[in-house]
Amino acid sequence: MPTVLVVTALGLLVGALSNVAIERTPPVEGLVPPSFRHGVPLLVQARRIAVAAIAALLFGLAWSRFGDSPAEFAAVAAFATVFLVLAFVDLETLYLPDVIIYPAFIVAIAVLPFRPDLAIWEGLVGAAVGLAVFFPFAWIGDRLGRDVMGWGDVKFTALIGAVLGIQLLLVGVYLGVLMGGVVAIITLMARGFGARQTLIPYGPSLAVGGLISLYAGSAIADWASRTL
């Protein structure tokens, strides 16, 4: 059996276990997200299948792209799984839990000396820039008492920076902001002005931007440098 099929099967198993992590993350009091866990069994099953399938795809792609370097493949597959879990947790609870972000961040920093694809200084600078990108928005939102940007988004972006480094972080943030804006516009068009009072999770957009950059960020950056 080709190795990529074995790796994809492993991703399917990891995806199934990821559903456990998603479902065991408790909701936050006062936040009322759409229920994908309870009350609508069909949505629960659909999400479980989607998470397992996406994880399998991410593992297969990681092996196809980085299989020549086992260390790089392991890093990409592991952090891609973390991004996937955080995306669905935010979608279902409207927050990004520290219990996932902090350990992942510590691991991301700890493995920098062993990553052949990323220099230590790039990961550290990426984490610092990631922390700084949305910090002003979260700080101003706190002062105004408005949900401008959650602190979980700030920490998640720092994690993405530690994983990707400064250059690919900028690619991922750009894509995440672009997708977040599109989602916000579609939500406003679908729900009307009442949607302004609806909290829109930003984590999924950041996760998708981070995943695209994780797998294809170098190619995107090279293309942008040639065309701009």
One Martini backbone bead per residue (centre of mass of N, CA, C, O) as a GRO file, in nm:
protein
  228
    1MET     BB    1   0.095   0.037   0.024
    2PRO     BB    2   0.095   0.347  -0.004
    3THR     BB    3   0.202   0.585   0.208
    4VAL     BB    4  -0.023   0.799   0.164
    5LEU     BB    5  -0.252   0.612   0.264
    6VAL     BB    6  -0.152   0.575   0.550
    7VAL     BB    7  -0.146   0.875   0.622
    8THR     BB    8  -0.445   0.929   0.565
    9ALA     BB    9  -0.549   0.728   0.777
   10LEU     BB   10  -0.419   0.876   1.012
   11GLY     BB   11  -0.578   1.139   0.968
   12LEU     BB   12  -0.854   1.014   1.022
   13LEU     BB   13  -0.794   0.943   1.317
   14VAL     BB   14  -0.720   1.228   1.412
   15GLY     BB   15  -0.995   1.350   1.337
   16ALA     BB   16  -1.162   1.182   1.534
   17LEU     BB   17  -1.010   1.289   1.787
   18SER     BB   18  -1.071   1.592   1.738
   19ASN     BB   19  -1.373   1.577   1.807
   20VAL     BB   20  -1.329   1.542   2.108
   21ALA     BB   21  -1.197   1.817   2.159
   22ILE     BB   22  -1.429   1.989   2.055
   23GLU     BB   23  -1.661   1.867   2.249
   24ARG     BB   24  -1.488   1.935   2.530
   25THR     BB   25  -1.531   2.228   2.480
   26PRO     BB   26  -1.649   2.468   2.660
   27PRO     BB   27  -1.863   2.699   2.696
   28VAL     BB   28  -1.940   3.039   2.726
   29GLU     BB   29  -2.068   3.252   2.925
   30GLY     BB   30  -2.292   3.448   2.711
   31LEU     BB   31  -2.248   3.264   2.472
   32VAL     BB   32  -2.447   3.212   2.154
   33PRO     BB   33  -2.407   2.970   1.959
   34PRO     BB   34  -2.440   2.760   1.726
   35SER     BB   35  -2.568   2.433   1.734
   36PHE     BB   36  -2.348   2.139   1.676
   37ARG     BB   37  -2.398   1.932   1.929
   38HIS     BB   38  -2.696   2.005   2.012
   39GLY     BB   39  -3.023   1.919   1.873
   40VAL     BB   40  -2.844   1.852   1.588
   41PRO     BB   41  -2.740   1.560   1.477
   42LEU     BB   42  -2.670   1.612   1.178
   43LEU     BB   43  -2.453   1.830   1.232
   44VAL     BB   44  -2.268   1.660   1.402
   45GLN     BB   45  -2.204   1.444   1.189
   46ALA     BB   46  -2.103   1.637   0.972
   47ARG     BB   47  -1.865   1.748   1.136
   48ARG     BB   48  -1.718   1.482   1.188
   49ILE     BB   49  -1.670   1.415   0.892
   50ALA     BB   50  -1.524   1.677   0.811
   51VAL     BB   51  -1.284   1.660   1.005
   52ALA     BB   52  -1.175   1.383   0.914
   53ALA     BB   53  -1.142   1.457   0.613
   54ILE     BB   54  -0.955   1.701   0.645
   55ALA     BB   55  -0.729   1.558   0.797
   56ALA     BB   56  -0.664   1.355   0.576
   57LEU     BB   57  -0.593   1.568   0.364
   58LEU     BB   58  -0.364   1.709   0.524
   59PHE     BB   59  -0.182   1.462   0.547
   60GLY     BB   60  -0.154   1.396   0.247
   61LEU     BB   61  -0.036   1.672   0.165
   62ALA     BB   62   0.206   1.670   0.355
   63TRP     BB   63   0.341   1.423   0.224
   64SER     BB   64   0.355   1.532  -0.069
   65ARG     BB   65   0.528   1.792   0.017
   66PHE     BB   66   0.712   1.665   0.296
   67GLY     BB   67   0.815   1.356   0.283
   68ASP     BB   68   1.134   1.401   0.264
   69SER     BB   69   1.070   1.534   0.559
   70PRO     BB   70   0.973   1.412   0.853
   71ALA     BB   71   0.985   1.669   1.031
   72GLU     BB   72   0.814   1.853   0.849
   73PHE     BB   73   0.567   1.676   0.833
   74ALA     BB   74   0.504   1.665   1.138
   75ALA     BB   75   0.467   1.968   1.178
   76VAL     BB   76   0.244   2.019   0.971
   77ALA     BB   77   0.035   1.809   1.071
   78ALA     BB   78   0.010   1.909   1.363
   79PHE     BB   79  -0.063   2.215   1.310
   80ALA     BB   80  -0.303   2.162   1.127
   81THR     BB   81  -0.473   2.028   1.348
   82VAL     BB   82  -0.487   2.269   1.536
   83PHE     BB   83  -0.624   2.462   1.340
   84LEU     BB   84  -0.876   2.289   1.299
   85VAL     BB   85  -0.975   2.280   1.590
   86LEU     BB   86  -0.995   2.590   1.637
   87ALA     BB   87  -1.201   2.649   1.418
   88PHE     BB   88  -1.436   2.471   1.542
   89VAL     BB   89  -1.443   2.586   1.822
   90ASP     BB   90  -1.513   2.876   1.737
   91LEU     BB   91  -1.770   2.804   1.579
   92GLU     BB   92  -1.913   2.662   1.851
   93THR     BB   93  -1.814   2.894   2.094
   94LEU     BB   94  -1.667   3.181   2.030
   95TYR     BB   95  -1.376   3.057   2.113
   96LEU     BB   96  -1.021   3.050   2.212
   97PRO     BB   97  -0.851   2.827   2.388
   98ASP     BB   98  -0.579   2.814   2.600
   99VAL     BB   99  -0.556   2.495   2.629
  100ILE     BB  100  -0.448   2.496   2.323
  101ILE     BB  101  -0.261   2.738   2.255
  102TYR     BB  102  -0.031   2.724   2.465
  103PRO     BB  103   0.089   2.442   2.406
  104ALA     BB  104   0.134   2.495   2.103
  105PHE     BB  105   0.329   2.732   2.142
  106ILE     BB  106   0.546   2.587   2.303
  107VAL     BB  107   0.606   2.377   2.086
  108ALA     BB  108   0.677   2.572   1.855
  109ILE     BB  109   0.929   2.682   2.006
  110ALA     BB  110   1.076   2.412   2.088
  111VAL     BB  111   1.109   2.307   1.768
  112LEU     BB  112   1.287   2.513   1.615
  113PRO     BB  113   1.578   2.373   1.633
  114PHE     BB  114   1.444   2.112   1.449
  115ARG     BB  115   1.379   2.291   1.200
  116PRO     BB  116   1.464   2.300   0.858
  117ASP     BB  117   1.243   2.540   0.755
  118LEU     BB  118   1.309   2.714   1.034
  119ALA     BB  119   1.422   2.965   1.195
  120ILE     BB  120   1.433   3.081   1.504
  121TRP     BB  121   1.395   3.388   1.449
  122GLU     BB  122   1.141   3.357   1.270
  123GLY     BB  123   0.954   3.242   1.489
  124LEU     BB  124   0.984   3.474   1.696
  125VAL     BB  125   0.900   3.707   1.511
  126GLY     BB  126   0.630   3.586   1.427
  127ALA     BB  127   0.507   3.588   1.712
  128ALA     BB  128   0.533   3.894   1.765
  129VAL     BB  129   0.373   3.990   1.518
  130GLY     BB  130   0.117   3.828   1.573
  131LEU     BB  131   0.056   3.975   1.842
  132ALA     BB  132   0.051   4.277   1.713
  133VAL     BB  133  -0.165   4.293   1.491
  134PHE     BB  134  -0.442   4.264   1.699
  135PHE     BB  135  -0.398   4.410   1.969
  136PRO     BB  136  -0.528   4.695   1.926
  137PHE     BB  137  -0.819   4.590   1.878
  138ALA     BB  138  -0.858   4.450   2.152
  139TRP     BB  139  -0.793   4.697   2.330
  140ILE     BB  140  -1.009   4.889   2.218
  141GLY     BB  141  -1.251   4.706   2.271
  142ASP     BB  142  -1.222   4.708   2.579
  143ARG     BB  143  -1.251   5.022   2.613
  144LEU     BB  144  -1.544   5.021   2.451
  145GLY     BB  145  -1.711   4.749   2.490
  146ARG     BB  146  -1.628   4.583   2.226
  147ASP     BB  147  -1.631   4.337   1.954
  148VAL     BB  148  -1.360   4.364   1.767
  149MET     BB  149  -1.138   4.168   1.920
  150GLY     BB  150  -1.017   3.883   2.029
  151TRP     BB  151  -0.772   3.740   2.228
  152GLY     BB  152  -0.768   3.470   2.082
  153ASP     BB  153  -0.678   3.588   1.807
  154VAL     BB  154  -0.409   3.696   1.903
  155LYS     BB  155  -0.289   3.422   1.998
  156PHE     BB  156  -0.328   3.268   1.733
  157THR     BB  157  -0.141   3.451   1.563
  158ALA     BB  158   0.111   3.386   1.726
  159LEU     BB  159   0.110   3.088   1.658
  160ILE     BB  160   0.130   3.118   1.353
  161GLY     BB  161   0.401   3.269   1.362
  162ALA     BB  162   0.565   3.037   1.499
  163VAL     BB  163   0.511   2.835   1.259
  164LEU     BB  164   0.579   3.029   0.990
  165GLY     BB  165   0.673   3.302   1.020
  166ILE     BB  166   0.683   3.613   0.893
  167GLN     BB  167   0.618   3.577   0.590
  168LEU     BB  168   0.381   3.362   0.612
  169LEU     BB  169   0.209   3.522   0.804
  170LEU     BB  170   0.130   3.751   0.610
  171VAL     BB  171  -0.017   3.568   0.417
  172GLY     BB  172  -0.222   3.446   0.621
  173VAL     BB  173  -0.348   3.713   0.719
  174TYR     BB  174  -0.445   3.816   0.451
  175LEU     BB  175  -0.633   3.576   0.392
  176GLY     BB  176  -0.798   3.592   0.655
  177VAL     BB  177  -0.907   3.880   0.618
  178LEU     BB  178  -1.042   3.832   0.348
  179MET     BB  179  -1.235   3.604   0.444
  180GLY     BB  180  -1.364   3.759   0.679
  181GLY     BB  181  -1.491   3.979   0.500
  182VAL     BB  182  -1.668   3.795   0.327
  183VAL     BB  183  -1.832   3.673   0.559
  184ALA     BB  184  -1.947   3.942   0.666
  185ILE     BB  185  -2.095   4.026   0.407
  186ILE     BB  186  -2.275   3.776   0.379
  187THR     BB  187  -2.413   3.806   0.654
  188LEU     BB  188  -2.539   4.085   0.604
  189MET     BB  189  -2.702   4.000   0.350
  190ALA     BB  190  -2.863   3.761   0.490
  191ARG     BB  191  -2.952   3.933   0.778
  192GLY     BB  192  -2.887   4.212   0.782
  193PHE     BB  193  -2.862   4.451   1.028
  194GLY     BB  194  -2.880   4.233   1.261
  195ALA     BB  195  -2.582   4.120   1.218
  196ARG     BB  196  -2.431   4.333   1.396
  197GLN     BB  197  -2.517   4.154   1.663
  198THR     BB  198  -2.335   3.931   1.543
  199LEU     BB  199  -2.112   3.692   1.611
  200ILE     BB  200  -1.803   3.648   1.433
  201PRO     BB  201  -1.588   3.415   1.378
  202TYR     BB  202  -1.227   3.440   1.313
  203GLY     BB  203  -1.070   3.171   1.336
  204PRO     BB  204  -1.136   3.023   1.067
  205SER     BB  205  -0.995   3.231   0.883
  206LEU     BB  206  -0.715   3.207   1.010
  207ALA     BB  207  -0.685   2.903   0.965
  208VAL     BB  208  -0.703   2.903   0.657
  209GLY     BB  209  -0.472   3.098   0.609
  210GLY     BB  210  -0.261   2.923   0.759
  211LEU     BB  211  -0.290   2.666   0.583
  212ILE     BB  212  -0.218   2.784   0.311
  213SER     BB  213   0.062   2.887   0.405
  214LEU     BB  214   0.176   2.615   0.504
  215TYR     BB  215   0.152   2.478   0.204
  216ALA     BB  216   0.170   2.767  -0.007
  217GLY     BB  217   0.325   3.030   0.076
  218SER     BB  218   0.584   3.030  -0.095
  219ALA     BB  219   0.444   3.036  -0.371
  220ILE     BB  220   0.284   3.297  -0.321
  221ALA     BB  221   0.525   3.483  -0.260
  222ASP     BB  222   0.668   3.440  -0.531
  223TRP     BB  223   0.438   3.537  -0.711
  224ALA     BB  224   0.414   3.822  -0.586
  225SER     BB  225   0.711   3.913  -0.647
  226ARG     BB  226   0.673   3.889  -0.968
  227THR     BB  227   0.398   4.078  -1.001
  228LEU     BB  228   0.473   4.347  -0.813
   0.00000   0.00000   0.00000
